[in-house]
Each structure stands twice: as structure tokens, then as C-alpha cells.
Amino acid sequence: MKTVFTWMKSLIKPLLALVLVATLAFSHADSALAARAGRVGGSNFSRPVPSSSYRTPSRTYQPGGGGYYPGGGFGFPFLMPIFGFGGGFGGLFSILIFIAIANFIVSSFRRAQEDREIEAVTNPSVTISRVQVGLMAQARELQSDLNRMALSANTSSSAGLAQVLQETTLSLLRHPEYWVYANADTEQSYLSSAELQFNRMALAERSKFSEETLSNVNNQLRQASPRPSLADADADLALATSEPGEYIIVTILTASEGKLDLPKVNSTESLRRALSQIGAIPSEKLMGVEVLWTPQADTDTLSSDEVIALYPNLTLI
């Protein structure tokens, strides 16, 4: 009997540990389902057909010598030895073969260069970038800025998307006193696969939310009906008593033509550089922008546990 009791006692600690892990996992899942977010942006990955200056030049037969040979073709030089003019036939034939081979090699390099130029125009390199900032919940002004921008932004043009990007980065740069967490990373791609890569990254971020309560993407504005909330007095009290362990997360995704190297973010200075770089992308290079922030309502915040569960790549700065 004593042996059975000892055996059961030895199982208590592992069982408690298992229950604790399961509880944390389910609590994180509940946190993910509780996240409500805002979203603004759009994309346009189409590019015009290259101009005629990038087309491979036509290679035509040149008359006047009977064959393809610079300056008159093969006909006349080939006939010279036969009628007794010039040097030996074997030596001249070897020279002509050498010239033909050299011409073939030069032409091959030229065609390869032309193909590379066409590829650079029709399928340029694209950088997919992501910058995330975790702010203290007291940064309510930033939430209000993003909400106003989502309601009024023109997200159907490159110029409008560039304005969204600049206003978002500017709002973040104006509130460094609220920065707590951050992360920045990039992925290199080509135009042919950039849209797929950009959408994949955006979906990964959006899957963390239970609902997008305010969305303006490609000029399609959607706003969820407000859920039952606190009375005004209670809401003001909630804002005034936000605890330091509550946060707002802002994510900026971009797709831009060319190569963009963002610094590794591990301090406020490196985050400032990353935000300045991504915000300075010109509109003619910009192919896609997504700005996501959670929570969207200015009466909600994320707890520390929610941030850890949903954004494990964030670094304390």
C-alpha cells in the first residue's frame, strides 16, 4: 500500500506541470481570439511591358558577300584562294573559322546581356519588409491617428499608399517615450513571386486577430459595428488606470522594388533608423503596404501574456 501511495505521489508533480502547460496554451489561444485590430493599406504588383529599347535586336542576313562575315561575308575571301589570289587556302580558312567562332561568342554574350536587361525590367528584385513596434497602452494618441487615417486614406494609388506609410512611421517616431518592444526583418524576392510572399506575411499577421474592426484596403472601407462598451466615465477611468503591463502593437509591412537593408533592431536608435528607412520608400518603388494595429479600439489593450503569445519575435528595447 505504501508503495502505491509513493508511486501516486511521484506522479503529482508531472501532472501539475502538464496542467500548467495546458492552461497556459489555452490562455494564449484565448488571447489570440480576443485580439481585435485595425488594418489599412493596399498593393499593386503589376508592372508595364518594357519599352522597345529593351527588346533583343533582330539579327538579319547581310547581303553583299554571299554569307555572314563582317564587312562583306564569306563569298569573296573564300574565292580568293581558289583563283590563286592571297595566301594558302588552309591558313585563310582557319582564320575565317576563328573569326566566326569569336563572332558567335561575342553574340552570345550580347544576347545574354540583353536577356539580363529584359529580366531586370520585367522581373525586378523586390524586398518584403516588416517592422513591428510594441508601445505602452498610454499611447492612445497613436491609436487615434491610425483610426483617423484608416477612415480617410486613399489606398487605391501608390501615392496614397506612400502617404499611409509616411504618416504611420511619423506617428511612431513622434512617440519614442512609449516604445517597449520592436522587431524588423526583410525577405528578398522577385516580382514574379513577391505578391505571394507579401500576402503570405500579411495573412500570418492577420491570423493573430479574431476580428478586423476597422479596415481600409484598396479603398474598400469596412467598419464593424461597435460592441457594447463601458460608459464614458468608466472608459475614461480605464484609460487613466492603464497598467504598465498593457500594450499596443503596430505592424508595418511593405513590398518595394530593389534591395532594402533594415538594421537589426535592439535599441531605440536602431528602431528609429528602421522606421526612417521604411518610411522614406518613394511611391514609384512601393508595391504594397499593410499597416496593422491591435487593439484597434482605444478602450482595449494587450496584456504581457498576449504579447508573448502572439509576438514572440519582439525584442525588448
C-alpha positions as CSV (number, residue, x, y, z in Angstrom):
1,M,0.0,0.0,0.0
2,K,2.8,2.3,0.9
3,T,4.5,1.6,-2.4
4,V,1.3,2.5,-4.3
5,F,1.0,5.8,-2.3
6,T,4.6,6.6,-3.1
7,W,4.1,5.9,-6.8
8,M,1.0,8.2,-6.9
9,K,2.8,10.9,-5.1
10,S,5.6,10.8,-7.6
11,L,3.0,11.4,-10.4
12,I,1.6,14.6,-8.8
13,K,4.4,17.0,-9.9
14,P,4.4,15.9,-13.5
15,L,0.6,16.0,-13.7
16,L,0.6,19.5,-12.2
17,A,3.2,20.6,-14.7
18,L,1.2,19.2,-17.5
19,V,-2.0,21.0,-16.3
20,L,0.0,24.3,-16.1
21,V,1.3,23.9,-19.6
22,A,-2.2,23.2,-21.0
23,T,-3.6,26.1,-19.0
24,L,-1.0,28.5,-20.5
25,A,-1.6,27.1,-24.0
26,F,-5.3,27.6,-23.8
27,S,-5.0,31.0,-22.3
28,H,-2.7,32.0,-25.1
29,A,-5.3,30.7,-27.6
30,D,-8.0,32.7,-25.8
31,S,-5.7,35.8,-26.0
32,A,-5.4,35.3,-29.8
33,L,-9.1,35.1,-30.1
34,A,-9.6,38.2,-28.1
35,A,-7.4,40.4,-30.3
36,R,-9.3,43.0,-32.4
37,A,-7.4,45.0,-34.9
38,G,-7.3,47.8,-37.5
39,R,-5.9,47.5,-41.0
40,V,-5.1,50.0,-43.7
41,G,-3.1,49.5,-47.0
42,G,-3.2,48.1,-50.4
43,S,-1.0,46.6,-53.2
44,N,-0.3,46.8,-56.9
45,F,2.3,44.4,-58.2
46,S,1.7,44.9,-61.9
47,R,4.5,46.5,-64.0
48,P,4.3,47.9,-67.6
49,V,5.7,46.0,-70.5
50,P,9.3,47.0,-71.2
51,S,9.9,49.5,-74.0
52,S,11.3,48.6,-77.3
53,S,14.8,49.7,-76.2
54,Y,15.0,46.6,-74.1
55,R,14.0,44.2,-76.9
56,T,16.6,41.9,-78.4
57,P,17.7,43.4,-81.7
58,S,16.8,41.4,-84.8
59,R,19.7,39.6,-86.5
60,T,19.3,39.7,-90.3
61,Y,21.2,38.4,-93.2
62,Q,23.6,41.0,-94.6
63,P,23.9,40.8,-98.4
64,G,27.0,41.7,-100.4
65,G,29.3,38.8,-99.8
66,G,27.4,35.6,-100.0
67,G,27.5,34.7,-96.4
68,Y,27.7,36.0,-92.8
69,Y,31.1,37.7,-92.4
70,P,31.8,41.2,-91.1
71,G,32.4,43.6,-93.9
72,G,31.2,41.6,-96.9
73,G,30.6,38.0,-95.9
74,F,32.3,34.7,-96.8
75,G,31.9,34.9,-100.6
76,F,34.8,37.0,-101.8
77,P,37.5,35.9,-99.3
78,F,36.6,32.3,-99.9
79,L,37.0,32.7,-103.6
80,M,40.4,34.4,-103.5
81,P,42.5,31.2,-102.8
82,I,40.6,29.3,-105.4
83,F,41.6,31.7,-108.2
84,G,45.1,31.9,-106.9
85,F,44.9,35.2,-105.0
86,G,46.1,35.6,-101.5
87,G,47.8,33.1,-99.2
88,G,47.2,29.4,-98.7
89,F,43.6,28.1,-98.5
90,G,44.1,26.3,-95.2
91,G,45.5,29.3,-93.4
92,L,42.7,31.6,-94.6
93,F,40.1,29.0,-93.8
94,S,41.4,28.7,-90.2
95,I,41.3,32.5,-89.8
96,L,37.7,32.6,-91.1
97,I,36.7,29.8,-88.7
98,F,38.4,31.6,-85.8
99,I,36.5,34.9,-86.7
100,A,33.2,33.0,-86.9
101,I,33.7,31.4,-83.5
102,A,34.7,34.7,-82.0
103,N,31.7,36.4,-83.5
104,F,29.5,33.6,-82.1
105,I,30.9,34.1,-78.6
106,V,30.5,37.8,-78.7
107,S,27.0,37.5,-80.0
108,S,26.2,35.0,-77.2
109,F,27.5,37.4,-74.5
110,R,25.5,40.2,-76.1
111,R,22.3,38.2,-76.1
112,A,22.9,37.1,-72.5
113,Q,23.3,40.8,-71.5
114,E,20.1,41.8,-73.3
115,D,18.3,39.0,-71.6
116,R,19.5,40.2,-68.2
117,E,18.3,43.7,-69.0
118,I,14.9,42.4,-70.0
119,E,14.7,40.3,-66.9
120,A,15.7,43.3,-64.7
121,V,12.7,45.3,-66.2
122,T,10.1,42.5,-66.3
123,N,11.1,40.7,-63.1
124,P,12.9,43.1,-60.8
125,S,14.1,42.3,-57.3
126,V,11.6,43.1,-54.6
127,T,12.1,43.5,-50.8
128,I,9.4,42.4,-48.4
129,S,9.9,44.3,-45.1
130,R,8.3,44.0,-41.7
131,V,8.7,46.5,-38.8
132,Q,6.8,45.9,-35.5
133,V,6.6,48.2,-32.5
134,G,5.1,47.4,-29.1
135,L,4.1,50.5,-27.2
136,M,2.8,51.1,-23.8
137,A,-1.0,51.4,-23.6
138,Q,-0.8,55.0,-22.7
139,A,0.0,55.8,-26.4
140,R,-3.7,56.4,-27.1
141,E,-2.9,59.3,-29.5
142,L,-1.3,56.9,-31.8
143,Q,-4.4,54.7,-31.9
144,S,-6.5,57.7,-32.7
145,D,-4.1,58.8,-35.5
146,L,-4.3,55.3,-37.1
147,N,-8.0,55.2,-36.8
148,R,-8.4,58.6,-38.5
149,M,-6.0,57.7,-41.2
150,A,-7.9,54.4,-42.0
151,L,-11.1,56.3,-42.4
152,S,-9.8,59.0,-44.8
153,A,-6.8,57.4,-46.6
154,N,-6.8,56.8,-50.4
155,T,-5.4,53.3,-50.6
156,S,-6.0,52.8,-54.3
157,S,-2.9,54.6,-55.6
158,S,0.8,54.4,-55.0
159,A,0.9,58.0,-53.8
160,G,-1.9,57.2,-51.3
161,L,-0.1,54.2,-50.0
162,A,3.1,56.2,-49.7
163,Q,1.2,58.7,-47.6
164,V,-0.2,56.0,-45.4
165,L,3.4,54.7,-44.9
166,Q,4.8,58.1,-44.1
167,E,2.1,59.1,-41.7
168,T,2.3,55.8,-39.8
169,T,6.1,55.9,-39.4
170,L,5.9,59.6,-38.5
171,S,3.3,58.9,-35.8
172,L,5.6,56.2,-34.3
173,L,8.7,58.4,-34.5
174,R,6.8,61.1,-32.6
175,H,6.2,58.8,-29.6
176,P,9.5,57.2,-28.7
177,E,8.7,57.5,-25.0
178,Y,6.2,54.7,-25.4
179,W,8.4,52.3,-27.3
180,V,8.9,49.0,-25.4
181,Y,9.3,46.2,-27.9
182,A,10.4,46.1,-31.5
183,N,11.4,43.9,-34.4
184,A,12.5,44.4,-38.1
185,D,13.2,41.9,-40.8
186,T,13.3,41.6,-44.6
187,E,12.9,38.9,-47.3
188,Q,14.3,39.2,-50.8
189,S,12.2,38.1,-53.7
190,Y,11.4,38.8,-57.4
191,L,8.3,40.4,-58.8
192,S,7.1,37.1,-60.1
193,S,6.7,35.8,-56.6
194,A,6.6,39.0,-54.5
195,E,2.8,39.2,-54.3
196,L,2.6,35.7,-53.0
197,Q,5.3,36.3,-50.4
198,F,3.7,39.7,-49.3
199,N,0.3,38.1,-49.0
200,R,1.7,35.2,-47.0
201,M,3.3,37.5,-44.5
202,A,0.2,39.7,-44.2
203,L,-2.0,36.6,-43.6
204,A,0.4,35.4,-40.9
205,E,-0.1,38.7,-39.1
206,R,-3.8,38.9,-39.7
207,S,-4.4,35.4,-38.4
208,K,-3.5,36.6,-34.9
209,F,-6.7,38.6,-34.8
210,S,-10.2,37.5,-34.1
211,E,-11.7,40.4,-36.0
212,E,-10.6,43.4,-38.0
213,T,-12.9,46.1,-36.6
214,L,-11.7,48.8,-39.0
215,S,-10.3,48.1,-42.4
216,N,-9.4,50.3,-45.5
217,V,-7.6,48.1,-48.1
218,N,-7.5,49.1,-51.8
219,N,-10.1,51.8,-50.9
220,Q,-12.6,49.3,-49.6
221,L,-13.7,50.7,-46.2
222,R,-15.2,48.3,-43.7
223,Q,-16.1,49.1,-40.1
224,A,-17.6,46.7,-37.6
225,S,-20.5,47.7,-35.5
226,P,-19.2,48.8,-32.1
227,R,-19.6,46.2,-29.4
228,P,-21.2,47.1,-26.1
229,S,-18.7,49.2,-24.3
230,L,-18.2,51.0,-21.0
231,A,-20.0,54.2,-20.2
232,D,-18.0,57.3,-20.9
233,A,-17.0,57.8,-17.3
234,D,-15.9,54.2,-17.0
235,A,-13.9,54.4,-20.2
236,D,-12.1,57.5,-19.0
237,L,-11.3,55.7,-15.8
238,A,-10.0,52.7,-17.7
239,L,-7.7,54.9,-19.8
240,A,-6.4,56.7,-16.7
241,T,-5.6,53.5,-14.9
242,S,-4.0,51.5,-17.8
243,E,-1.3,49.4,-16.2
244,P,2.3,49.4,-17.5
245,G,1.9,45.7,-18.4
246,E,-0.6,46.6,-21.2
247,Y,0.5,47.3,-24.8
248,I,-0.4,48.3,-28.3
249,I,1.3,46.5,-31.2
250,V,1.7,48.2,-34.6
251,T,2.9,46.2,-37.6
252,I,4.1,47.7,-40.9
253,L,4.5,45.5,-44.0
254,T,5.9,46.8,-47.2
255,A,6.9,45.5,-50.6
256,S,9.3,47.7,-52.5
257,E,11.3,47.4,-55.7
258,G,15.1,47.0,-55.2
259,K,17.0,46.0,-52.2
260,L,16.3,47.4,-48.7
261,D,18.5,46.6,-45.8
262,L,16.9,47.3,-42.4
263,P,19.1,47.3,-39.3
264,K,18.8,44.7,-36.6
265,V,16.5,46.4,-34.0
266,N,17.8,46.1,-30.4
267,S,17.7,49.7,-29.2
268,T,15.6,52.8,-29.7
269,E,18.2,54.2,-32.0
270,S,18.2,51.2,-34.3
271,L,14.3,51.3,-34.3
272,R,14.5,55.0,-35.3
273,R,16.7,54.1,-38.2
274,A,14.4,51.2,-39.3
275,L,11.3,53.4,-39.2
276,S,13.1,56.2,-41.1
277,Q,14.3,53.9,-43.8
278,I,10.9,52.2,-44.4
279,G,9.0,55.5,-44.2
280,A,11.3,57.0,-46.9
281,I,10.5,54.4,-49.6
282,P,9.4,56.5,-52.7
283,S,6.0,55.9,-54.2
284,E,7.3,54.8,-57.5
285,K,9.2,51.9,-55.7
286,L,6.3,51.0,-53.5
287,M,4.3,47.9,-54.5
288,G,2.4,47.1,-51.3
289,V,1.7,48.4,-47.8
290,E,-0.2,46.9,-44.9
291,V,-0.4,48.7,-41.5
292,L,-2.0,46.6,-38.8
293,W,-2.5,47.7,-35.2
294,T,-4.1,45.9,-32.3
295,P,-6.1,46.6,-30.3
296,Q,-8.0,49.0,-32.6
297,A,-10.4,50.3,-30.0
298,D,-8.9,52.9,-27.7
299,T,-10.5,51.2,-24.7
300,D,-8.7,47.9,-25.2
301,T,-5.1,46.8,-24.6
302,L,-3.0,43.7,-24.9
303,S,-1.6,42.1,-21.8
304,S,2.0,40.9,-21.4
305,D,1.0,37.3,-21.8
306,E,-0.9,38.2,-25.0
307,V,2.2,39.9,-26.4
308,I,4.4,37.0,-25.6
309,A,2.0,34.5,-27.2
310,L,1.2,36.5,-30.3
311,Y,4.6,38.2,-31.0
312,P,7.4,36.0,-29.8
313,N,9.9,37.7,-32.1
314,L,9.7,41.1,-30.4
315,T,12.8,42.3,-28.6
316,L,12.8,44.5,-25.5
317,I,14.4,47.8,-26.4
